[in-house]
């Protein structure tokens, strides 16, 4: 008997709470690096040869890959739900970013860049020149979501290892450009493979992933961030303690990743004090993320009703037009004592 490819996600607190804590840690590390960089304190970003923000980014891709595997939804439905979740908030923040860039004249752009970023492909076409560079992750994430959807639609026991091997070969290439992004992609796909296995074997899968990445880091140093993320995933499976901070942040985590760069830029435009940028940017990012989350929820609640109303209007418009034309013709026929008036009344009754 063949085992299912995707196993149901565990509902135990040991998994859910641990992943929530990892997500909060990733956000703190990313924000700390970006705030220090905004304050021109780049020498504090490296700790023991590690860039703290890249550890957070690796954790983010690891969690995204792992959670992509443990869903029980059908592949096409899951991908559609992911796109519906990602794009509304992303569009709002991207529009705000372009508006601020235009008003402040801090970054030049053209219509092609605007279109590319609205489609989520800006990092692929414009690299680090994108507006609100903190949203660069959208482009590789969309590609990875499409990749794992195809994997789930095919025989993953053959396609997934081949894809991971191919990405590893590309990541260890000597070209420095996009090396970190390629390594993050391997982190995502390998974490997806960890999620594919049976729940009781996932800890062992995380250990294998960490060991593999440690070996690869001797060839491509960027793999050390994925190794660190995999090592942190192991104890996360066993954490049972619930923190209200982690639970609350999880609700707005995606929106926070989108807005924190703009919030830091706004505060940095007002002051150069590192502590004010850190505290002010953090508070502003949390408030903006919570507000954006509420706006998106509101849009999702009213969109089905609006679309349904528009659909009914579109469907009824031709019928109403035909009725109006028939009424006018019938009235004209009656006024002229047309012998066809009776037959036209019969036609009108059919239209109704």
Backbone torsions as a table, in degrees:
resi	resn	phi	psi	omega
1	UNK	NA	128.4	-178.7
2	UNK	-76.4	135.4	176.9
3	UNK	-80.5	150.2	178.2
4	UNK	-65.8	149.5	-179.8
5	UNK	-68.1	-45.0	-176.4
6	UNK	-111.1	126.3	179.1
7	UNK	-94.3	148.1	-178.5
8	UNK	-60.0	147.4	178.6
9	UNK	-68.5	138.5	178.5
10	UNK	-71.6	138.7	179.0
11	UNK	-100.7	8.3	-179.2
12	UNK	-69.9	147.6	-179.6
13	UNK	-64.3	-25.1	-179.5
14	UNK	-62.1	-31.0	178.7
15	UNK	-90.3	-50.6	-173.7
16	UNK	-61.9	-48.8	-178.0
17	UNK	-66.4	-39.7	179.3
18	UNK	-62.2	-40.7	178.6
19	UNK	-69.0	-35.0	176.3
20	UNK	-63.6	-41.1	178.3
21	UNK	-65.0	-40.0	177.8
22	UNK	-62.6	-40.1	-179.8
23	UNK	-63.4	-42.4	178.3
24	UNK	-65.1	-41.9	177.8
25	UNK	-61.1	-42.7	179.3
26	UNK	-60.2	-44.0	-180.0
27	UNK	-63.8	-41.4	180.0
28	UNK	-63.3	-42.5	-179.2
29	UNK	-66.6	-43.2	179.3
30	UNK	-64.3	-45.5	-178.4
31	UNK	-65.6	-38.5	-179.6
32	UNK	-62.4	-43.1	179.2
33	UNK	-65.6	-44.5	-177.9
34	UNK	-66.3	-37.9	179.3
35	UNK	-69.8	-39.4	176.8
36	UNK	-65.8	-38.9	178.1
37	UNK	-65.8	-38.6	177.9
38	UNK	-65.3	-28.5	179.6
39	UNK	-89.9	6.4	-179.8
40	UNK	61.7	35.9	177.3
41	UNK	-112.9	51.6	-175.5
42	UNK	-63.8	-22.4	-179.2
43	UNK	-69.4	-17.3	178.2
44	UNK	-89.2	-5.5	-176.7
45	UNK	-75.4	-36.1	-178.2
46	UNK	-88.1	127.3	176.0
47	UNK	-126.7	109.0	-179.1
48	UNK	62.9	32.3	-179.6
49	UNK	84.7	0.7	179.1
50	UNK	-105.8	133.2	171.7
51	UNK	-85.4	116.3	-169.9
52	UNK	-60.0	-34.8	-179.1
53	UNK	-66.5	-34.0	-179.4
54	UNK	-71.3	-27.4	172.6
55	UNK	-63.0	-45.2	177.9
56	UNK	-62.4	-40.0	178.6
57	UNK	-64.7	-40.5	178.4
58	UNK	-63.5	-39.4	176.8
59	UNK	-62.8	-41.3	179.5
60	UNK	-60.0	-47.4	179.5
61	UNK	-68.1	-35.0	177.6
62	UNK	-63.0	-47.5	179.6
63	UNK	-63.4	-40.4	179.5
64	UNK	-62.9	-43.3	179.4
65	UNK	-66.7	-44.0	-179.1
66	UNK	-63.3	-47.1	-178.4
67	UNK	-69.6	-21.4	175.5
68	UNK	-69.0	-22.5	-176.6
69	UNK	-91.3	-30.9	-171.3
70	UNK	-89.8	6.6	176.2
71	UNK	-74.3	150.3	177.4
72	UNK	-102.8	1.0	179.8
73	UNK	-76.3	156.3	177.3
74	UNK	-65.4	148.5	-173.9
75	UNK	-53.0	-49.4	-177.6
76	UNK	-65.5	-40.5	178.3
77	UNK	-64.7	-42.5	179.3
78	UNK	-61.6	-45.5	-179.5
79	UNK	-63.1	-42.4	178.5
80	UNK	-61.5	-44.4	179.4
81	UNK	-62.9	-37.7	178.7
82	UNK	-63.9	-44.4	-179.6
83	UNK	-65.5	-40.6	178.0
84	UNK	-64.4	-33.8	178.5
85	UNK	-73.0	-41.5	-172.0
86	UNK	-76.4	-46.5	-164.0
87	UNK	-73.8	-41.0	-177.0
88	UNK	-55.5	-50.7	179.3
89	UNK	-65.2	-38.8	179.9
90	UNK	-63.5	-42.0	179.2
91	UNK	-63.4	-42.7	-179.0
92	UNK	-62.5	-46.9	-178.4
93	UNK	-67.9	-38.8	-180.0
94	UNK	-66.0	-41.5	175.9
95	UNK	-61.2	-42.1	177.9
96	UNK	-63.7	-39.6	179.3
97	UNK	-63.6	-43.1	178.5
98	UNK	-67.2	-37.3	178.6
99	UNK	-63.6	-44.6	179.5
100	UNK	-66.4	-39.3	178.0
101	UNK	-64.2	-35.4	179.2
102	UNK	-72.3	-42.0	-177.9
103	UNK	-68.5	-44.3	-176.1
104	UNK	-88.3	-11.5	-178.9
105	UNK	55.7	36.3	-179.5
106	UNK	-86.3	-19.2	-179.4
107	UNK	-150.0	132.1	179.5
108	UNK	-85.5	151.1	178.6
109	UNK	-158.4	163.5	177.4
110	UNK	-125.5	-179.8	-176.7
111	UNK	-65.7	-32.5	179.0
112	UNK	-65.6	-42.2	178.1
113	UNK	-64.7	-41.4	178.4
114	UNK	-59.0	-47.4	-179.4
115	UNK	-63.5	-43.7	-178.2
116	UNK	-62.9	-42.9	179.5
117	UNK	-69.2	-35.9	177.4
118	UNK	-65.2	-28.7	176.4
119	UNK	-81.5	-8.8	-179.8
120	UNK	86.9	10.5	-177.4
121	UNK	-109.6	14.4	-173.8
122	UNK	-59.2	-39.9	-177.9
123	UNK	-67.9	-29.0	179.0
124	UNK	-73.9	-30.8	-175.8
125	UNK	-99.9	-26.4	-174.6
126	UNK	-127.5	0.1	176.1
127	UNK	58.7	-139.8	-176.8
128	UNK	-73.9	-0.9	-180.0
129	UNK	-81.9	-1.3	-177.0
130	UNK	-64.1	153.2	174.8
131	UNK	-75.6	136.8	-173.9
132	UNK	57.4	69.1	-172.1
133	UNK	-60.7	-18.6	179.2
134	UNK	-65.5	-14.7	179.0
135	UNK	-94.9	17.3	-178.6
136	UNK	-58.3	-28.8	-174.2
137	UNK	-64.0	-17.2	-176.0
138	UNK	-60.8	-42.2	-176.5
139	UNK	-64.4	-55.1	178.0
140	UNK	-64.3	-31.6	-179.8
141	UNK	-65.4	-41.3	177.7
142	UNK	-62.6	-43.1	178.1
143	UNK	-62.7	-41.3	-178.8
144	UNK	-69.1	-38.1	176.3
145	UNK	-62.1	-42.1	177.4
146	UNK	-65.7	-37.4	-179.9
147	UNK	-63.9	-48.6	-177.8
148	UNK	-70.8	-25.9	174.1
149	UNK	-65.3	-43.8	175.8
150	UNK	-63.8	-37.5	178.1
151	UNK	-62.3	-44.1	-179.4
152	UNK	-68.3	-26.3	178.7
153	UNK	-81.4	-15.6	179.9
154	UNK	-112.3	-163.3	178.6
155	UNK	-88.8	98.2	-174.3
156	UNK	-65.4	-21.6	-178.8
157	UNK	-66.0	-19.1	178.0
158	UNK	-110.1	-43.8	-174.6
159	UNK	-72.5	-39.7	-176.3
160	UNK	-63.5	-47.6	177.1
161	UNK	-59.8	-37.7	179.9
162	UNK	-65.7	-41.1	179.8
163	UNK	-65.5	-43.2	179.3
164	UNK	-63.1	-43.3	178.5
165	UNK	-62.5	-41.9	178.3
166	UNK	-63.3	-41.2	178.8
167	UNK	-68.5	-36.3	176.5
168	UNK	-62.7	-43.0	178.9
169	UNK	-62.2	-39.6	178.7
170	UNK	-70.2	-35.2	-177.1
171	UNK	-71.0	-33.5	-178.3
172	UNK	-85.7	1.9	177.3
173	UNK	-61.9	155.4	-173.8
174	UNK	-71.8	-20.9	-178.6
175	UNK	-62.8	126.6	-176.9
176	UNK	-77.7	-27.0	-176.6
177	UNK	-64.2	128.8	179.6
178	UNK	62.5	17.5	178.8
179	UNK	-62.1	-44.0	-180.0
180	UNK	-63.6	-40.4	180.0
181	UNK	-64.5	-41.3	178.8
182	UNK	-64.0	-38.8	178.1
183	UNK	-67.2	-37.7	175.8
184	UNK	-63.7	-36.2	178.0
185	UNK	-64.7	-40.8	176.6
186	UNK	-64.4	-38.9	176.6
187	UNK	-59.5	-45.7	178.5
188	UNK	-58.9	-51.0	-174.9
189	UNK	-68.3	-37.4	179.0
190	UNK	-69.9	-38.3	174.6
191	UNK	-64.2	-35.5	174.2
192	UNK	-60.5	-42.2	178.1
193	UNK	-63.7	-35.8	176.6
194	UNK	-63.7	-40.3	179.6
195	UNK	-71.1	-22.6	-178.9
196	UNK	-71.1	-33.8	-175.1
197	UNK	-70.6	169.6	179.6
198	UNK	-60.3	146.0	-176.7
199	UNK	-53.3	-38.6	-176.9
200	UNK	-70.9	-12.0	-179.2
201	UNK	-107.5	4.4	-175.0
202	UNK	-71.9	-32.4	176.6
203	UNK	-64.0	-44.1	176.1
204	UNK	-62.2	-37.9	177.6
205	UNK	-62.5	-40.2	177.3
206	UNK	-65.5	-36.9	177.5
207	UNK	-64.7	-43.6	178.0
208	UNK	-62.8	-42.0	178.4
209	UNK	-60.3	-46.2	-180.0
210	UNK	-61.8	-43.7	179.3
211	UNK	-63.5	-42.2	178.6
212	UNK	-61.3	-42.8	-177.9
213	UNK	-71.0	-32.7	175.8
214	UNK	-62.3	-42.7	178.3
215	UNK	-64.4	-44.8	-179.3
216	UNK	-65.9	-25.8	-178.7
217	UNK	-66.7	-20.2	175.7
218	UNK	-72.9	-22.4	177.6
219	UNK	-94.1	-45.7	179.2
220	UNK	-127.9	105.3	-175.2
221	UNK	-57.3	-23.3	-178.5
222	UNK	-63.8	-19.7	179.4
223	UNK	-69.7	-14.6	-179.1
224	UNK	-66.0	-26.2	178.0
225	UNK	-72.2	-40.5	174.8
226	UNK	-65.5	-36.1	176.9
227	UNK	-63.5	-42.3	178.6
228	UNK	-62.6	-43.1	179.0
229	UNK	-63.3	-41.2	179.5
230	UNK	-65.7	-38.7	177.7
231	UNK	-63.8	-40.5	178.4
232	UNK	-68.3	-27.0	179.7
233	UNK	-66.7	-31.7	-175.7
234	UNK	-61.0	-55.2	177.7
235	UNK	-68.0	-23.4	180.0
236	UNK	-62.3	-29.2	178.0
237	UNK	-64.6	-23.3	-174.2
238	UNK	-103.8	-7.5	-177.5
239	UNK	-72.2	127.3	-179.6
240	UNK	-113.6	-12.6	-176.9
241	UNK	-73.5	129.0	178.8
242	UNK	-97.0	130.0	175.6
243	UNK	-112.9	127.8	-179.2
244	UNK	-62.1	-31.2	178.6
245	UNK	-63.8	-44.9	179.4
246	UNK	-65.6	-42.1	-178.7
247	UNK	-64.8	-42.3	-179.5
248	UNK	-68.4	-40.8	-178.6
249	UNK	-66.7	-33.8	-179.6
250	UNK	-56.4	-33.3	-177.9
251	UNK	-67.1	-28.8	-176.4
252	UNK	-118.8	14.8	-173.4
253	UNK	-60.1	-46.5	-177.5
254	UNK	-63.9	-46.1	179.1
255	UNK	-61.9	-36.5	179.6
256	UNK	-63.2	-43.9	178.4
257	UNK	-61.0	-31.4	-179.7
258	UNK	-74.0	-40.3	-168.8
259	UNK	-97.5	-16.8	-170.0
260	UNK	-64.2	-32.1	178.6
261	UNK	-65.1	-44.3	178.2
262	UNK	-65.1	-39.2	-179.6
263	UNK	-64.9	-41.4	177.0
264	UNK	-63.8	-39.3	179.4
265	UNK	-64.4	-38.8	179.7
266	UNK	-65.7	-47.2	-179.5
267	UNK	-66.4	-39.5	179.7
268	UNK	-64.9	-27.8	177.6
269	UNK	-71.5	-22.4	-177.7
270	UNK	-94.0	-28.5	-176.6
271	UNK	-151.3	159.3	176.3
272	UNK	-112.4	3.3	179.6
273	UNK	-71.6	123.6	-174.4
274	UNK	-61.7	-40.4	-178.0
275	UNK	-70.6	-36.7	178.0
276	UNK	-67.6	-40.1	177.6
277	UNK	-62.7	-42.5	-179.3
278	UNK	-64.8	-51.8	-177.1
279	UNK	-72.9	-48.1	-178.5
280	UNK	-64.9	-43.1	178.4
281	UNK	-63.9	-38.3	179.3
282	UNK	-65.4	-47.2	180.0
283	UNK	-65.8	-41.1	179.6
284	UNK	-65.4	-38.4	179.6
285	UNK	-65.5	-41.0	179.1
286	UNK	-65.4	-44.6	179.6
287	UNK	-64.1	-43.0	-179.9
288	UNK	-65.9	-38.9	179.6
289	UNK	-66.1	-42.5	178.7
290	UNK	-63.6	-42.0	178.6
291	UNK	-64.7	-44.6	179.1
292	UNK	-62.3	-40.9	178.3
293	UNK	-60.1	-43.3	179.4
294	UNK	-66.1	-39.1	179.2
295	UNK	-64.0	-44.7	-179.1
296	UNK	-65.3	-41.1	177.0
297	UNK	-60.8	-40.0	178.8
298	UNK	-65.4	-42.9	178.7
299	UNK	-62.1	-40.4	179.9
300	UNK	-67.7	-29.3	-179.5
301	UNK	-76.8	-33.0	-177.0
302	UNK	-94.3	-21.2	-176.3
303	UNK	-59.3	-47.2	179.9
304	UNK	-57.8	-41.0	-180.0
305	UNK	-66.1	-42.4	179.4
306	UNK	-64.1	-45.7	179.9
307	UNK	-64.0	-38.8	178.1
308	UNK	-64.0	-41.3	178.5
309	UNK	-64.4	-44.4	178.3
310	UNK	-62.9	-39.3	179.1
311	UNK	-63.5	-42.0	178.3
312	UNK	-64.8	-39.6	178.2
313	UNK	-62.2	-42.7	-180.0
314	UNK	-65.7	-38.2	-179.7
315	UNK	-72.3	-32.5	-176.5
316	UNK	-86.1	-19.1	-174.9
317	UNK	-59.1	-48.1	179.8
318	UNK	-63.0	-37.2	-179.1
319	UNK	-65.5	-43.8	179.0
320	UNK	-63.1	-37.0	179.9
321	UNK	-65.3	-41.9	179.5
322	UNK	-65.8	-40.0	179.3
323	UNK	-62.2	-44.0	-179.3
324	UNK	-62.2	-42.6	180.0
325	UNK	-63.7	-41.6	-179.6
326	UNK	-66.7	-41.6	178.4
327	UNK	-59.5	-44.0	-179.4
328	UNK	-64.4	-41.2	-178.5
329	UNK	-68.0	-38.8	-179.3
330	UNK	-66.4	-43.5	179.3
331	UNK	-62.6	-39.5	178.1
332	UNK	-65.9	-38.9	179.9
333	UNK	-66.6	-40.0	179.1
334	UNK	-66.3	-39.8	-180.0
335	UNK	-65.0	-31.2	-179.3
336	UNK	-94.3	7.7	-177.3
337	UNK	55.3	42.1	-178.6
338	UNK	-70.8	136.3	177.9
339	UNK	-69.0	-12.5	-178.4
340	UNK	-90.1	4.2	-175.9
341	UNK	-61.8	-41.8	-178.5
342	UNK	-62.6	-44.1	-179.8
343	UNK	-66.0	-34.6	179.3
344	UNK	-68.0	-36.7	175.4
345	UNK	-61.6	-37.9	177.6
346	UNK	-64.3	-40.2	178.1
347	UNK	-64.4	-39.6	-179.9
348	UNK	-61.7	-40.6	179.5
349	UNK	-63.0	-31.7	177.8
350	UNK	-70.4	-42.5	178.6
351	UNK	-61.0	-39.7	178.7
352	UNK	-63.9	NA	NA
